[in-house]
């Protein structure tokens, strides 16, 4: 949700990641020993992702190609629905696809993904078991997604204008910020925030009318909707809003790469947790390069440079997180005691739930626009 996105237009919940893989001649060689070897001939590797979300980092794709001979070619989507449509209507076009874990098993059951041979992922053992072995990525004894990064969709605010830091989700409804709140235009995320604010389970709220009324109460608060990380940064820089919903990885990047006065909080009531996986599309034409690319993406080598260079969501690789500087956002903020206990991880939603959430949000937006 990341998404979120930290999930995306240029990229959002989610904007983020990129990198490498390797093969050998007759032997399976260690990554480090490949630097001196010439690139092997290989077909293009087609990757489907949010734009700017790590896998298209120029330095990473170049390094990957130099080591493996696999040239990375990207295509992009602006929503999970668009991603699924591209997989459905272009069979055999894509090799690696970034999928939020709440969509993975449904996509696999639909025949859009193929099982991954995890023995080809040398970093497998270092992935956090809670994410790696999640039922969101695994079904019927097979793995359809390799856990890559995780993050939180919560609240970010302008540290020059808001002090002290808010500690409650109700800050979004605080009259002190009337006309200065930003909100992502996404039905699932909107319902999740409304559910948390009314003390309900965001994955299965029991009282949708209560959620609707809470969202309608945003009317005096809202300044603008946003849909991408780029939009969010421009709105904050332009002082269009002082506090807004946002993704953790994007907040880190807004502060580090764009030097904005931003801080990120997880309120006492809780926030939305999410994690993204890298999958191999059904009928992929270059599975060998796909395995190598996924392995490189989840490696400490790629992740540490990505995060320290531009900012990223937290890695699903414990070894990668351990190599971050002591003051890194993903160690200081995301590693806070009690953080995990306050997160509601996004669960797969049924088509009926998605339809209800979408209809509710459309009704709310219609009223908010009057």
DRENKEBA-898337 format. One record per residue (C-alpha): x, y, z; residue number from 1; residue in one letter. Coordinates in nm, 2 decimals, padded with zeros to 4 digits. Example, Ala and Ser with C-alpha at 12.3 -4.5 7.8 and 13.67 -1.06 7.14 Angstrom:
<nodes>
<node u="01.23" v="-00.45" w="00.78" vexti="1" sevex="A"/>
<node u="01.37" v="-00.11" w="00.71" vexti="2" sevex="S"/>
</nodes>
This chain:
<nodes>
<node u="00.00" v="00.00" w="00.00" vexti="1" sevex="X"/>
<node u="00.36" v="00.01" w="-00.12" vexti="2" sevex="X"/>
<node u="00.23" v="00.04" w="-00.08" vexti="3" sevex="X"/>
<node u="00.10" v="00.16" w="-00.05" vexti="4" sevex="X"/>
<node u="00.37" v="00.36" w="-00.17" vexti="5" sevex="X"/>
<node u="00.52" v="00.41" w="00.03" vexti="6" sevex="X"/>
<node u="00.32" v="00.29" w="-00.33" vexti="7" sevex="X"/>
<node u="00.36" v="00.58" w="-00.69" vexti="8" sevex="X"/>
<node u="00.29" v="00.80" w="-01.01" vexti="9" sevex="X"/>
<node u="00.64" v="00.89" w="-01.04" vexti="10" sevex="X"/>
<node u="00.64" v="00.67" w="-00.74" vexti="11" sevex="X"/>
<node u="00.50" v="00.69" w="-00.41" vexti="12" sevex="X"/>
<node u="00.40" v="00.45" w="-00.09" vexti="13" sevex="X"/>
<node u="00.51" v="00.37" w="-00.20" vexti="14" sevex="X"/>
<node u="00.86" v="00.54" w="-00.50" vexti="15" sevex="X"/>
<node u="01.16" v="00.32" w="-00.44" vexti="16" sevex="X"/>
<node u="01.42" v="00.03" w="-00.54" vexti="17" sevex="X"/>
<node u="01.67" v="-00.13" w="-00.80" vexti="18" sevex="X"/>
<node u="01.95" v="-00.39" w="-00.88" vexti="19" sevex="X"/>
<node u="02.14" v="-00.72" w="-00.98" vexti="20" sevex="X"/>
<node u="02.20" v="-01.10" w="-01.02" vexti="21" sevex="X"/>
<node u="02.46" v="-01.35" w="-01.17" vexti="22" sevex="X"/>
<node u="02.54" v="-01.68" w="-01.33" vexti="23" sevex="X"/>
<node u="02.85" v="-01.87" w="-01.42" vexti="24" sevex="X"/>
<node u="03.01" v="-02.07" w="-01.69" vexti="25" sevex="X"/>
<node u="03.01" v="-02.44" w="-01.59" vexti="26" sevex="X"/>
<node u="03.02" v="-02.35" w="-01.22" vexti="27" sevex="X"/>
<node u="02.80" v="-02.16" w="-00.98" vexti="28" sevex="X"/>
<node u="03.02" v="-01.87" w="-00.88" vexti="29" sevex="X"/>
<node u="03.01" v="-01.63" w="-00.59" vexti="30" sevex="X"/>
<node u="02.89" v="-01.27" w="-00.67" vexti="31" sevex="X"/>
<node u="03.22" v="-01.11" w="-00.57" vexti="32" sevex="X"/>
<node u="03.42" v="-01.33" w="-00.82" vexti="33" sevex="X"/>
<node u="03.21" v="-01.21" w="-01.11" vexti="34" sevex="X"/>
<node u="03.34" v="-00.86" w="-01.12" vexti="35" sevex="X"/>
<node u="03.64" v="-00.96" w="-01.34" vexti="36" sevex="X"/>
<node u="03.44" v="-01.18" w="-01.58" vexti="37" sevex="X"/>
<node u="03.29" v="-01.06" w="-01.91" vexti="38" sevex="X"/>
<node u="02.91" v="-01.03" w="-01.92" vexti="39" sevex="X"/>
<node u="02.74" v="-01.34" w="-02.06" vexti="40" sevex="X"/>
<node u="02.50" v="-01.31" w="-02.35" vexti="41" sevex="X"/>
<node u="02.14" v="-01.32" w="-02.23" vexti="42" sevex="X"/>
<node u="01.80" v="-01.20" w="-02.34" vexti="43" sevex="X"/>
<node u="01.63" v="-00.88" w="-02.21" vexti="44" sevex="X"/>
<node u="01.47" v="-00.90" w="-01.87" vexti="45" sevex="X"/>
<node u="01.14" v="-00.73" w="-01.86" vexti="46" sevex="X"/>
<node u="01.04" v="-00.58" w="-01.53" vexti="47" sevex="X"/>
<node u="00.69" v="-00.43" w="-01.43" vexti="48" sevex="X"/>
<node u="00.70" v="-00.20" w="-01.14" vexti="49" sevex="X"/>
<node u="00.60" v="00.15" w="-01.01" vexti="50" sevex="X"/>
<node u="00.83" v="00.41" w="-01.17" vexti="51" sevex="X"/>
<node u="01.12" v="00.50" w="-00.94" vexti="52" sevex="X"/>
<node u="01.07" v="00.21" w="-00.71" vexti="53" sevex="X"/>
<node u="01.42" v="00.07" w="-00.68" vexti="54" sevex="X"/>
<node u="01.44" v="-00.18" w="-00.96" vexti="55" sevex="X"/>
<node u="01.50" v="00.10" w="-01.22" vexti="56" sevex="X"/>
<node u="01.79" v="00.26" w="-01.04" vexti="57" sevex="X"/>
<node u="02.04" v="00.33" w="-01.32" vexti="58" sevex="X"/>
<node u="02.35" v="00.23" w="-01.13" vexti="59" sevex="X"/>
<node u="02.18" v="-00.10" w="-01.03" vexti="60" sevex="X"/>
<node u="02.06" v="-00.20" w="-01.37" vexti="61" sevex="X"/>
<node u="02.40" v="-00.13" w="-01.52" vexti="62" sevex="X"/>
<node u="02.58" v="-00.33" w="-01.26" vexti="63" sevex="X"/>
<node u="02.34" v="-00.62" w="-01.31" vexti="64" sevex="X"/>
<node u="02.38" v="-00.62" w="-01.68" vexti="65" sevex="X"/>
<node u="02.76" v="-00.59" w="-01.65" vexti="66" sevex="X"/>
<node u="02.77" v="-00.90" w="-01.42" vexti="67" sevex="X"/>
<node u="02.51" v="-01.11" w="-01.59" vexti="68" sevex="X"/>
<node u="02.45" v="-01.00" w="-01.94" vexti="69" sevex="X"/>
<node u="02.08" v="-00.95" w="-01.86" vexti="70" sevex="X"/>
<node u="01.96" v="-00.61" w="-01.99" vexti="71" sevex="X"/>
<node u="01.68" v="-00.48" w="-01.77" vexti="72" sevex="X"/>
<node u="01.39" v="-00.32" w="-01.96" vexti="73" sevex="X"/>
<node u="01.11" v="-00.16" w="-01.75" vexti="74" sevex="X"/>
<node u="00.74" v="-00.10" w="-01.80" vexti="75" sevex="X"/>
<node u="00.54" v="00.08" w="-01.53" vexti="76" sevex="X"/>
<node u="00.20" v="00.09" w="-01.37" vexti="77" sevex="X"/>
<node u="00.02" v="00.35" w="-01.16" vexti="78" sevex="X"/>
<node u="-00.21" v="00.12" w="-00.96" vexti="79" sevex="X"/>
<node u="-00.23" v="-00.24" w="-00.86" vexti="80" sevex="X"/>
<node u="-00.54" v="-00.27" w="-01.09" vexti="81" sevex="X"/>
<node u="-00.34" v="-00.15" w="-01.39" vexti="82" sevex="X"/>
<node u="-00.06" v="-00.39" w="-01.30" vexti="83" sevex="X"/>
<node u="-00.30" v="-00.69" w="-01.30" vexti="84" sevex="X"/>
<node u="-00.46" v="-00.57" w="-01.63" vexti="85" sevex="X"/>
<node u="-00.11" v="-00.56" w="-01.79" vexti="86" sevex="X"/>
<node u="-00.04" v="-00.91" w="-01.68" vexti="87" sevex="X"/>
<node u="-00.38" v="-01.04" w="-01.80" vexti="88" sevex="X"/>
<node u="-00.36" v="-00.87" w="-02.14" vexti="89" sevex="X"/>
<node u="00.01" v="-00.92" w="-02.22" vexti="90" sevex="X"/>
<node u="00.09" v="-01.29" w="-02.14" vexti="91" sevex="X"/>
<node u="00.46" v="-01.37" w="-02.19" vexti="92" sevex="X"/>
<node u="00.56" v="-01.00" w="-02.20" vexti="93" sevex="X"/>
<node u="00.70" v="-00.96" w="-01.84" vexti="94" sevex="X"/>
<node u="00.95" v="-01.16" w="-01.64" vexti="95" sevex="X"/>
<node u="00.97" v="-00.99" w="-01.30" vexti="96" sevex="X"/>
<node u="00.67" v="-00.80" w="-01.14" vexti="97" sevex="X"/>
<node u="00.65" v="-00.61" w="-00.82" vexti="98" sevex="X"/>
<node u="00.33" v="-00.70" w="-00.64" vexti="99" sevex="X"/>
<node u="00.20" v="-00.59" w="-00.30" vexti="100" sevex="X"/>
<node u="00.16" v="-00.90" w="-00.09" vexti="101" sevex="X"/>
<node u="-00.22" v="-00.85" w="-00.05" vexti="102" sevex="X"/>
<node u="-00.26" v="-00.93" w="-00.42" vexti="103" sevex="X"/>
<node u="00.00" v="-01.20" w="-00.47" vexti="104" sevex="X"/>
<node u="-00.19" v="-01.52" w="-00.39" vexti="105" sevex="X"/>
<node u="-00.50" v="-01.41" w="-00.59" vexti="106" sevex="X"/>
<node u="-00.28" v="-01.33" w="-00.89" vexti="107" sevex="X"/>
<node u="-00.12" v="-01.67" w="-00.85" vexti="108" sevex="X"/>
<node u="-00.46" v="-01.85" w="-00.84" vexti="109" sevex="X"/>
<node u="-00.56" v="-01.66" w="-01.15" vexti="110" sevex="X"/>
<node u="-00.26" v="-01.80" w="-01.33" vexti="111" sevex="X"/>
<node u="-00.08" v="-01.47" w="-01.36" vexti="112" sevex="X"/>
<node u="00.23" v="-01.59" w="-01.17" vexti="113" sevex="X"/>
<node u="00.45" v="-01.89" w="-01.16" vexti="114" sevex="X"/>
<node u="00.61" v="-02.06" w="-00.86" vexti="115" sevex="X"/>
<node u="00.96" v="-01.95" w="-00.77" vexti="116" sevex="X"/>
<node u="01.25" v="-02.19" w="-00.71" vexti="117" sevex="X"/>
<node u="01.37" v="-02.04" w="-00.38" vexti="118" sevex="X"/>
<node u="01.70" v="-02.25" w="-00.40" vexti="119" sevex="X"/>
<node u="01.80" v="-02.00" w="-00.67" vexti="120" sevex="X"/>
<node u="01.77" v="-01.71" w="-00.42" vexti="121" sevex="X"/>
<node u="02.10" v="-01.71" w="-00.23" vexti="122" sevex="X"/>
<node u="01.97" v="-01.44" w="00.02" vexti="123" sevex="X"/>
<node u="01.67" v="-01.65" w="00.11" vexti="124" sevex="X"/>
<node u="01.80" v="-01.75" w="00.45" vexti="125" sevex="X"/>
<node u="01.84" v="-01.39" w="00.56" vexti="126" sevex="X"/>
<node u="01.48" v="-01.28" w="00.48" vexti="127" sevex="X"/>
<node u="01.26" v="-01.22" w="00.79" vexti="128" sevex="X"/>
<node u="01.06" v="-01.54" w="00.84" vexti="129" sevex="X"/>
<node u="00.74" v="-01.35" w="00.92" vexti="130" sevex="X"/>
<node u="00.74" v="-01.19" w="00.58" vexti="131" sevex="X"/>
<node u="00.92" v="-01.46" w="00.38" vexti="132" sevex="X"/>
<node u="00.70" v="-01.74" w="00.49" vexti="133" sevex="X"/>
<node u="00.37" v="-01.54" w="00.50" vexti="134" sevex="X"/>
<node u="00.06" v="-01.70" w="00.36" vexti="135" sevex="X"/>
<node u="00.03" v="-01.38" w="00.15" vexti="136" sevex="X"/>
<node u="00.32" v="-01.49" w="-00.06" vexti="137" sevex="X"/>
<node u="00.30" v="-01.87" w="-00.04" vexti="138" sevex="X"/>
<node u="00.02" v="-02.11" w="-00.13" vexti="139" sevex="X"/>
<node u="-00.01" v="-02.49" w="-00.15" vexti="140" sevex="X"/>
<node u="00.36" v="-02.54" w="-00.06" vexti="141" sevex="X"/>
<node u="00.48" v="-02.31" w="-00.34" vexti="142" sevex="X"/>
<node u="00.63" v="-01.96" w="-00.32" vexti="143" sevex="X"/>
<node u="00.48" v="-01.69" w="-00.56" vexti="144" sevex="X"/>
<node u="00.66" v="-01.39" w="-00.42" vexti="145" sevex="X"/>
<node u="01.00" v="-01.32" w="-00.26" vexti="146" sevex="X"/>
<node u="00.95" v="-01.06" w="00.02" vexti="147" sevex="X"/>
<node u="01.15" v="-00.75" w="-00.07" vexti="148" sevex="X"/>
<node u="01.06" v="-00.44" w="00.14" vexti="149" sevex="X"/>
<node u="00.80" v="-00.35" w="00.39" vexti="150" sevex="X"/>
<node u="00.67" v="-00.02" w="00.53" vexti="151" sevex="X"/>
<node u="00.39" v="00.17" w="00.69" vexti="152" sevex="X"/>
<node u="00.12" v="00.40" w="00.56" vexti="153" sevex="X"/>
<node u="00.06" v="00.65" w="00.84" vexti="154" sevex="X"/>
<node u="00.10" v="01.02" w="00.90" vexti="155" sevex="X"/>
<node u="00.38" v="01.26" w="00.80" vexti="156" sevex="X"/>
<node u="00.39" v="01.63" w="00.90" vexti="157" sevex="X"/>
<node u="00.58" v="01.95" w="00.85" vexti="158" sevex="X"/>
<node u="00.82" v="01.98" w="01.14" vexti="159" sevex="X"/>
<node u="00.86" v="02.35" w="01.09" vexti="160" sevex="X"/>
<node u="00.49" v="02.41" w="01.15" vexti="161" sevex="X"/>
<node u="00.37" v="02.13" w="01.38" vexti="162" sevex="X"/>
<node u="00.52" v="02.09" w="01.73" vexti="163" sevex="X"/>
<node u="00.52" v="01.86" w="01.92" vexti="164" sevex="X"/>
<node u="00.48" v="01.56" w="01.70" vexti="165" sevex="X"/>
<node u="00.12" v="01.43" w="01.69" vexti="166" sevex="X"/>
<node u="00.07" v="01.09" w="01.85" vexti="167" sevex="X"/>
<node u="-00.29" v="01.02" w="01.75" vexti="168" sevex="X"/>
<node u="-00.46" v="00.95" w="01.42" vexti="169" sevex="X"/>
<node u="-00.72" v="01.20" w="01.53" vexti="170" sevex="X"/>
<node u="-00.47" v="01.47" w="01.44" vexti="171" sevex="X"/>
<node u="-00.60" v="01.44" w="01.09" vexti="172" sevex="X"/>
<node u="-00.94" v="01.56" w="01.22" vexti="173" sevex="X"/>
<node u="-00.80" v="01.82" w="01.46" vexti="174" sevex="X"/>
<node u="-00.96" v="02.17" w="01.39" vexti="175" sevex="X"/>
<node u="-00.61" v="02.32" w="01.44" vexti="176" sevex="X"/>
<node u="-00.52" v="02.18" w="01.10" vexti="177" sevex="X"/>
<node u="-00.85" v="02.27" w="00.92" vexti="178" sevex="X"/>
<node u="-00.78" v="02.33" w="00.55" vexti="179" sevex="X"/>
<node u="-00.42" v="02.20" w="00.58" vexti="180" sevex="X"/>
<node u="-00.46" v="01.82" w="00.56" vexti="181" sevex="X"/>
<node u="-00.35" v="01.61" w="00.26" vexti="182" sevex="X"/>
<node u="-00.51" v="01.27" w="00.18" vexti="183" sevex="X"/>
<node u="-00.43" v="01.00" w="-00.07" vexti="184" sevex="X"/>
<node u="-00.71" v="00.93" w="-00.32" vexti="185" sevex="X"/>
<node u="-00.73" v="00.56" w="-00.27" vexti="186" sevex="X"/>
<node u="-01.05" v="00.38" w="-00.16" vexti="187" sevex="X"/>
<node u="-00.88" v="00.09" w="00.03" vexti="188" sevex="X"/>
<node u="-00.64" v="00.32" w="00.21" vexti="189" sevex="X"/>
<node u="-00.92" v="00.57" w="00.29" vexti="190" sevex="X"/>
<node u="-01.14" v="00.30" w="00.44" vexti="191" sevex="X"/>
<node u="-00.85" v="00.17" w="00.64" vexti="192" sevex="X"/>
<node u="-00.77" v="00.51" w="00.80" vexti="193" sevex="X"/>
<node u="-01.14" v="00.56" w="00.87" vexti="194" sevex="X"/>
<node u="-01.16" v="00.21" w="01.03" vexti="195" sevex="X"/>
<node u="-00.85" v="00.27" w="01.25" vexti="196" sevex="X"/>
<node u="-00.99" v="00.61" w="01.35" vexti="197" sevex="X"/>
<node u="-01.31" v="00.45" w="01.47" vexti="198" sevex="X"/>
<node u="-01.15" v="00.16" w="01.65" vexti="199" sevex="X"/>
<node u="-01.21" v="-00.10" w="01.39" vexti="200" sevex="X"/>
<node u="-01.01" v="-00.36" w="01.20" vexti="201" sevex="X"/>
<node u="-00.90" v="-00.19" w="00.87" vexti="202" sevex="X"/>
<node u="-00.90" v="-00.52" w="00.69" vexti="203" sevex="X"/>
<node u="-01.26" v="-00.60" w="00.79" vexti="204" sevex="X"/>
<node u="-01.45" v="-00.31" w="00.94" vexti="205" sevex="X"/>
<node u="-01.77" v="-00.42" w="01.10" vexti="206" sevex="X"/>
<node u="-01.95" v="-00.08" w="01.07" vexti="207" sevex="X"/>
<node u="-01.89" v="00.08" w="00.73" vexti="208" sevex="X"/>
<node u="-02.14" v="00.35" w="00.79" vexti="209" sevex="X"/>
<node u="-01.93" v="00.46" w="01.09" vexti="210" sevex="X"/>
<node u="-01.63" v="00.47" w="00.87" vexti="211" sevex="X"/>
<node u="-01.82" v="00.67" w="00.61" vexti="212" sevex="X"/>
<node u="-01.93" v="00.93" w="00.86" vexti="213" sevex="X"/>
<node u="-01.57" v="00.97" w="00.99" vexti="214" sevex="X"/>
<node u="-01.44" v="01.02" w="00.64" vexti="215" sevex="X"/>
<node u="-01.72" v="01.28" w="00.57" vexti="216" sevex="X"/>
<node u="-01.60" v="01.47" w="00.88" vexti="217" sevex="X"/>
<node u="-01.28" v="01.54" w="00.69" vexti="218" sevex="X"/>
<node u="-01.46" v="01.81" w="00.48" vexti="219" sevex="X"/>
<node u="-01.33" v="02.11" w="00.67" vexti="220" sevex="X"/>
<node u="-00.99" v="01.96" w="00.71" vexti="221" sevex="X"/>
<node u="-00.89" v="01.87" w="00.35" vexti="222" sevex="X"/>
<node u="-00.68" v="02.09" w="00.14" vexti="223" sevex="X"/>
<node u="-00.61" v="01.85" w="-00.14" vexti="224" sevex="X"/>
<node u="-00.59" v="01.49" w="-00.25" vexti="225" sevex="X"/>
<node u="-00.26" v="01.34" w="-00.37" vexti="226" sevex="X"/>
<node u="-00.17" v="01.02" w="-00.56" vexti="227" sevex="X"/>
<node u="00.21" v="01.01" w="-00.61" vexti="228" sevex="X"/>
<node u="00.52" v="01.08" w="-00.40" vexti="229" sevex="X"/>
<node u="00.61" v="01.36" w="-00.64" vexti="230" sevex="X"/>
<node u="00.28" v="01.53" w="-00.59" vexti="231" sevex="X"/>
<node u="00.31" v="01.49" w="-00.21" vexti="232" sevex="X"/>
<node u="00.65" v="01.66" w="-00.21" vexti="233" sevex="X"/>
<node u="00.53" v="01.95" w="-00.42" vexti="234" sevex="X"/>
<node u="00.23" v="02.00" w="-00.20" vexti="235" sevex="X"/>
<node u="00.43" v="02.00" w="00.12" vexti="236" sevex="X"/>
<node u="00.70" v="02.23" w="-00.03" vexti="237" sevex="X"/>
<node u="00.43" v="02.47" w="-00.15" vexti="238" sevex="X"/>
<node u="00.27" v="02.46" w="00.20" vexti="239" sevex="X"/>
<node u="-00.06" v="02.33" w="00.05" vexti="240" sevex="X"/>
<node u="-00.08" v="02.10" w="00.35" vexti="241" sevex="X"/>
<node u="00.10" v="02.07" w="00.69" vexti="242" sevex="X"/>
<node u="00.00" v="01.71" w="00.78" vexti="243" sevex="X"/>
<node u="-00.10" v="01.42" w="00.55" vexti="244" sevex="X"/>
<node u="-00.13" v="01.05" w="00.51" vexti="245" sevex="X"/>
<node u="00.20" v="00.91" w="00.36" vexti="246" sevex="X"/>
<node u="00.43" v="00.61" w="00.33" vexti="247" sevex="X"/>
<node u="00.72" v="00.56" w="00.55" vexti="248" sevex="X"/>
<node u="00.98" v="00.50" w="00.28" vexti="249" sevex="X"/>
<node u="00.86" v="00.80" w="00.09" vexti="250" sevex="X"/>
<node u="00.88" v="01.02" w="00.41" vexti="251" sevex="X"/>
<node u="01.25" v="00.91" w="00.45" vexti="252" sevex="X"/>
<node u="01.32" v="01.00" w="00.09" vexti="253" sevex="X"/>
<node u="01.14" v="01.34" w="00.11" vexti="254" sevex="X"/>
<node u="01.36" v="01.43" w="00.40" vexti="255" sevex="X"/>
<node u="01.69" v="01.28" w="00.27" vexti="256" sevex="X"/>
<node u="01.68" v="01.33" w="-00.10" vexti="257" sevex="X"/>
<node u="01.45" v="01.64" w="-00.12" vexti="258" sevex="X"/>
<node u="01.55" v="01.81" w="00.21" vexti="259" sevex="X"/>
<node u="01.20" v="01.88" w="00.31" vexti="260" sevex="X"/>
<node u="01.11" v="01.94" w="00.68" vexti="261" sevex="X"/>
<node u="00.93" v="01.61" w="00.72" vexti="262" sevex="X"/>
<node u="00.88" v="01.36" w="01.01" vexti="263" sevex="X"/>
<node u="00.68" v="01.04" w="01.02" vexti="264" sevex="X"/>
<node u="00.48" v="00.90" w="01.30" vexti="265" sevex="X"/>
<node u="00.29" v="00.58" w="01.38" vexti="266" sevex="X"/>
<node u="-00.01" v="00.69" w="01.60" vexti="267" sevex="X"/>
<node u="-00.10" v="00.51" w="01.92" vexti="268" sevex="X"/>
<node u="-00.42" v="00.37" w="01.76" vexti="269" sevex="X"/>
<node u="-00.21" v="00.20" w="01.49" vexti="270" sevex="X"/>
<node u="-00.13" v="00.23" w="01.12" vexti="271" sevex="X"/>
<node u="-00.14" v="00.03" w="00.80" vexti="272" sevex="X"/>
<node u="00.15" v="-00.21" w="00.75" vexti="273" sevex="X"/>
<node u="00.23" v="-00.35" w="00.41" vexti="274" sevex="X"/>
<node u="00.50" v="-00.55" w="00.23" vexti="275" sevex="X"/>
<node u="00.59" v="-00.59" w="-00.13" vexti="276" sevex="X"/>
<node u="00.73" v="-00.90" w="-00.30" vexti="277" sevex="X"/>
<node u="00.90" v="-00.97" w="-00.63" vexti="278" sevex="X"/>
<node u="00.73" v="-01.23" w="-00.84" vexti="279" sevex="X"/>
<node u="00.79" v="-01.41" w="-01.17" vexti="280" sevex="X"/>
<node u="00.51" v="-01.37" w="-01.43" vexti="281" sevex="X"/>
<node u="00.35" v="-01.68" w="-01.58" vexti="282" sevex="X"/>
<node u="00.50" v="-01.76" w="-01.92" vexti="283" sevex="X"/>
<node u="00.80" v="-01.55" w="-01.84" vexti="284" sevex="X"/>
<node u="01.06" v="-01.59" w="-02.12" vexti="285" sevex="X"/>
<node u="01.37" v="-01.52" w="-01.91" vexti="286" sevex="X"/>
<node u="01.33" v="-01.71" w="-01.58" vexti="287" sevex="X"/>
<node u="01.71" v="-01.75" w="-01.53" vexti="288" sevex="X"/>
<node u="01.77" v="-01.37" w="-01.54" vexti="289" sevex="X"/>
<node u="01.45" v="-01.32" w="-01.33" vexti="290" sevex="X"/>
<node u="01.59" v="-01.55" w="-01.05" vexti="291" sevex="X"/>
<node u="01.92" v="-01.36" w="-01.05" vexti="292" sevex="X"/>
<node u="01.75" v="-01.02" w="-01.06" vexti="293" sevex="X"/>
<node u="01.53" v="-01.10" w="-00.76" vexti="294" sevex="X"/>
<node u="01.82" v="-01.23" w="-00.57" vexti="295" sevex="X"/>
<node u="02.02" v="-00.91" w="-00.63" vexti="296" sevex="X"/>
<node u="01.72" v="-00.69" w="-00.54" vexti="297" sevex="X"/>
<node u="01.69" v="-00.85" w="-00.20" vexti="298" sevex="X"/>
<node u="02.07" v="-00.85" w="-00.13" vexti="299" sevex="X"/>
<node u="02.24" v="-00.62" w="00.12" vexti="300" sevex="X"/>
<node u="02.46" v="-00.50" w="-00.16" vexti="301" sevex="X"/>
<node u="02.17" v="-00.34" w="-00.35" vexti="302" sevex="X"/>
<node u="01.95" v="-00.24" w="-00.06" vexti="303" sevex="X"/>
<node u="02.21" v="-00.05" w="00.15" vexti="304" sevex="X"/>
<node u="02.32" v="00.16" w="-00.14" vexti="305" sevex="X"/>
<node u="01.96" v="00.23" w="-00.24" vexti="306" sevex="X"/>
<node u="01.85" v="00.33" w="00.11" vexti="307" sevex="X"/>
<node u="02.15" v="00.54" w="00.20" vexti="308" sevex="X"/>
<node u="02.15" v="00.70" w="-00.14" vexti="309" sevex="X"/>
<node u="01.79" v="00.80" w="-00.19" vexti="310" sevex="X"/>
<node u="01.58" v="00.64" w="00.09" vexti="311" sevex="X"/>
<node u="01.37" v="00.32" w="00.07" vexti="312" sevex="X"/>
<node u="01.12" v="00.12" w="00.27" vexti="313" sevex="X"/>
<node u="01.26" v="-00.12" w="00.52" vexti="314" sevex="X"/>
<node u="01.42" v="-00.43" w="00.38" vexti="315" sevex="X"/>
<node u="01.28" v="-00.77" w="00.43" vexti="316" sevex="X"/>
<node u="01.64" v="-00.89" w="00.46" vexti="317" sevex="X"/>
<node u="01.76" v="-00.87" w="00.82" vexti="318" sevex="X"/>
<node u="02.12" v="-00.87" w="00.71" vexti="319" sevex="X"/>
<node u="02.06" v="-00.57" w="00.49" vexti="320" sevex="X"/>
<node u="01.89" v="-00.37" w="00.77" vexti="321" sevex="X"/>
<node u="02.18" v="-00.46" w="01.00" vexti="322" sevex="X"/>
<node u="02.43" v="-00.29" w="00.76" vexti="323" sevex="X"/>
<node u="02.25" v="00.04" w="00.76" vexti="324" sevex="X"/>
<node u="02.41" v="00.33" w="00.95" vexti="325" sevex="X"/>
<node u="02.30" v="00.36" w="01.32" vexti="326" sevex="X"/>
<node u="02.11" v="00.68" w="01.25" vexti="327" sevex="X"/>
<node u="01.93" v="00.55" w="00.94" vexti="328" sevex="X"/>
<node u="01.55" v="00.61" w="00.93" vexti="329" sevex="X"/>
<node u="01.48" v="00.24" w="00.88" vexti="330" sevex="X"/>
<node u="01.67" v="00.16" w="01.20" vexti="331" sevex="X"/>
<node u="01.57" v="00.46" w="01.42" vexti="332" sevex="X"/>
<node u="01.20" v="00.50" w="01.31" vexti="333" sevex="X"/>
<node u="01.10" v="00.16" w="01.17" vexti="334" sevex="X"/>
<node u="01.29" v="-00.02" w="01.45" vexti="335" sevex="X"/>
<node u="01.11" v="00.15" w="01.73" vexti="336" sevex="X"/>
<node u="01.00" v="-00.08" w="02.02" vexti="337" sevex="X"/>
<node u="00.64" v="-00.18" w="01.99" vexti="338" sevex="X"/>
<node u="00.61" v="-00.07" w="01.63" vexti="339" sevex="X"/>
<node u="00.51" v="-00.41" w="01.49" vexti="340" sevex="X"/>
<node u="00.24" v="-00.45" w="01.76" vexti="341" sevex="X"/>
<node u="00.07" v="-00.13" w="01.63" vexti="342" sevex="X"/>
<node u="00.05" v="-00.23" w="01.27" vexti="343" sevex="X"/>
<node u="-00.24" v="-00.37" w="01.08" vexti="344" sevex="X"/>
<node u="-00.09" v="-00.56" w="00.79" vexti="345" sevex="X"/>
<node u="-00.29" v="-00.53" w="00.47" vexti="346" sevex="X"/>
<node u="-00.47" v="-00.86" w="00.40" vexti="347" sevex="X"/>
<node u="-00.60" v="-00.99" w="00.07" vexti="348" sevex="X"/>
<node u="-00.94" v="-00.84" w="00.00" vexti="349" sevex="X"/>
<node u="-01.23" v="-01.02" w="-00.18" vexti="350" sevex="X"/>
<node u="-01.37" v="-00.86" w="-00.49" vexti="351" sevex="X"/>
<node u="-01.69" v="-00.79" w="-00.29" vexti="352" sevex="X"/>
<node u="-01.49" v="-00.60" w="-00.02" vexti="353" sevex="X"/>
<node u="-01.30" v="-00.40" w="-00.28" vexti="354" sevex="X"/>
<node u="-01.63" v="-00.31" w="-00.45" vexti="355" sevex="X"/>
<node u="-01.78" v="-00.19" w="-00.12" vexti="356" sevex="X"/>
<node u="-01.48" v="00.01" w="-00.03" vexti="357" sevex="X"/>
<node u="-01.46" v="00.17" w="-00.37" vexti="358" sevex="X"/>
<node u="-01.83" v="00.26" w="-00.37" vexti="359" sevex="X"/>
<node u="-01.81" v="00.41" w="-00.02" vexti="360" sevex="X"/>
<node u="-01.51" v="00.62" w="-00.11" vexti="361" sevex="X"/>
<node u="-01.68" v="00.75" w="-00.43" vexti="362" sevex="X"/>
<node u="-01.98" v="00.85" w="-00.22" vexti="363" sevex="X"/>
<node u="-01.76" v="01.03" w="00.03" vexti="364" sevex="X"/>
<node u="-01.56" v="01.22" w="-00.24" vexti="365" sevex="X"/>
<node u="-01.89" v="01.33" w="-00.40" vexti="366" sevex="X"/>
<node u="-02.00" v="01.48" w="-00.07" vexti="367" sevex="X"/>
<node u="-01.67" v="01.63" w="00.01" vexti="368" sevex="X"/>
<node u="-01.67" v="01.80" w="-00.33" vexti="369" sevex="X"/>
<node u="-02.00" v="01.98" w="-00.27" vexti="370" sevex="X"/>
</nodes>
